[in-house]
């Protein structure tokens, strides 16, 4: 069985968390910026939820990072 989707969810979550912390934001702060519940941010960060492309763009806006830069970070963490 291919674990790639699980690994990608984990990398997305760790990246969101690292960028959020770098910005000095709480989960609540980021949730407000993205108009979602704090628990949704938590679920993304622990790799239990995989955000849609639309939500990734919202997260990037809240994290003050270009989506292209975000995906470049994700791509760097995924081994093919």
C-alpha positions as CSV (number, residue, x, y, z in Angstrom):
1,X,0.0,0.0,0.0
2,X,1.3,3.5,-0.9
3,X,1.8,5.8,2.1
4,X,2.4,8.9,0.0
5,X,-0.9,10.6,0.8
6,X,-0.3,10.1,4.6
7,X,3.2,11.5,4.3
8,X,2.0,14.5,2.3
9,X,-0.7,15.3,4.9
10,X,2.0,15.1,7.6
11,X,4.4,17.4,5.7
12,X,1.6,19.9,5.1
13,X,0.7,19.8,8.7
14,X,4.3,20.3,10.0
15,X,4.8,23.1,7.4
16,X,1.7,24.9,8.5
17,X,2.7,24.6,12.2
18,X,6.3,25.7,11.5
19,X,5.2,28.7,9.5
20,X,2.5,29.6,12.1
21,X,5.0,29.5,14.9
22,X,7.6,31.5,12.9
23,X,4.9,34.2,12.4
24,X,4.2,34.2,16.2
25,X,0.6,33.1,15.7
26,X,-1.5,30.9,17.8
27,X,-3.8,28.3,16.2
28,X,-6.7,30.6,17.1
29,X,-5.0,33.5,15.3
30,X,-4.5,31.5,12.1
31,X,-8.1,30.1,12.4
32,X,-9.5,33.6,12.5
33,X,-7.4,34.7,9.5
34,X,-8.7,31.7,7.5
35,X,-12.3,31.9,8.8
36,X,-12.2,28.3,10.2
37,X,-12.4,26.7,13.6
38,X,-9.2,26.4,15.7
39,X,-9.7,22.6,15.8
40,X,-9.5,22.5,12.0
41,X,-6.0,24.1,12.2
42,X,-5.1,21.6,14.9
43,X,-6.3,18.6,12.7
44,X,-4.2,19.9,9.8
45,X,-1.1,20.3,11.9
46,X,-1.2,16.8,13.3
47,X,-1.9,15.3,9.8
48,X,-5.5,14.2,10.4
49,X,-7.0,16.6,7.9
50,X,-5.8,17.5,4.4
51,X,-6.8,21.0,3.4
52,X,-8.3,21.6,0.0
53,X,-6.4,23.7,-2.5
54,X,-8.7,26.6,-1.7
55,X,-8.0,26.2,2.0
56,X,-4.3,26.0,1.3
57,X,-4.5,29.4,-0.4
58,X,-6.4,30.8,2.6
59,X,-3.8,29.3,4.9
60,X,-1.0,30.9,2.9
61,X,-2.7,34.3,3.0
62,X,-3.0,34.0,6.8
63,X,0.6,32.9,7.0
64,X,1.8,35.6,4.7
65,X,3.4,33.3,2.3
66,X,2.9,32.8,-1.4
67,X,1.2,29.5,-2.3
68,X,4.1,28.8,-4.7
69,X,6.6,29.1,-1.9
70,X,4.4,26.9,0.3
71,X,4.2,24.2,-2.3
72,X,7.9,24.4,-2.9
73,X,8.5,23.7,0.8
74,X,6.0,20.8,0.6
75,X,7.7,19.4,-2.5
76,X,11.1,19.6,-0.8
77,X,9.8,17.4,2.0
78,X,8.3,14.7,-0.2
79,X,10.6,12.0,-1.5
80,X,9.4,10.4,-4.7
